[in-house]
Amino acid sequence: MSSLEQLPVGCTASITDVPGADGLSLRLLEMGLTPGTGVAVVGTAPLGDPLEVEVRGYRLSLRRREAALVHVAPCGRR
């Protein structure tokens, strides 16, 4: 199992967990990053941070430290 920040651009994955009960973990869950949901890494900013991901039909930008909290099981290439 890896985290969302470790996936290369073009990869899709399934979210397995967003651990923690802090405000950031809860906010990620509120944004739709829930276990069982598919997510794809669409791109990165020129310096590598933030990441652009597609989840539930919309695109979302996440800092790498935020994406590190999202555990995923890689599914394949987009």
C-alpha positions in Angstrom: 0.0 0.0 0.0 1.2 3.5 -0.8 0.1 7.1 -0.5 -1.5 9.3 -3.1 1.6 11.5 -3.2 3.7 8.6 -4.4 1.6 7.9 -7.5 3.0 9.1 -10.8 1.0 11.3 -13.2 -1.4 9.2 -15.2 -1.9 6.6 -12.5 -5.3 5.6 -11.1 -5.8 4.1 -7.7 -8.5 3.2 -5.2 -8.5 5.0 -1.8 -8.1 2.5 1.0 -7.9 4.8 4.1 -7.5 8.3 5.3 -6.3 7.7 8.9 -6.5 10.2 11.7 -9.1 12.2 13.4 -7.5 15.6 13.0 -9.0 18.5 11.1 -7.0 17.8 7.9 -8.0 14.2 7.7 -11.6 15.0 8.2 -11.5 17.8 5.6 -10.0 15.3 3.0 -12.9 13.0 3.8 -15.4 15.9 3.3 -13.8 16.7 -0.1 -14.8 13.2 -1.3 -11.5 11.3 -0.6 -13.3 8.4 1.0 -12.3 4.7 1.2 -13.4 2.8 -1.9 -13.4 5.8 -4.2 -11.3 5.9 -7.4 -8.7 8.7 -7.8 -6.4 9.6 -10.7 -3.3 11.8 -10.6 -3.8 14.3 -13.5 -0.8 16.5 -13.1 1.6 18.4 -10.9 2.7 22.0 -10.7 6.0 22.9 -12.3 8.0 22.5 -9.1 6.0 19.3 -8.1 3.7 20.7 -5.5 0.7 20.7 -5.5 -0.8 17.7 -7.2 -3.9 17.8 -9.3 -6.1 14.7 -8.8 -9.5 13.7 -10.3 -12.0 12.2 -7.8 -15.8 11.8 -8.2 -15.8 13.6 -11.5 -14.1 16.8 -10.4 -10.5 18.0 -10.1 -8.8 18.8 -6.9 -5.4 20.3 -6.0 -3.7 18.9 -3.0 -0.3 19.7 -1.4 2.0 16.7 -1.2 1.9 16.7 2.6 -1.9 16.4 2.4 -1.8 13.7 -0.3 0.6 11.7 1.9 -2.3 11.2 4.3 -4.4 9.4 1.7 -3.6 5.7 1.5 -4.2 4.0 -1.9 -4.0 0.7 -3.7 -2.7 1.4 -7.2 -5.1 0.2 -10.0 -3.3 1.1 -13.2 -2.6 3.7 -15.9 -5.1 6.2 -17.1 
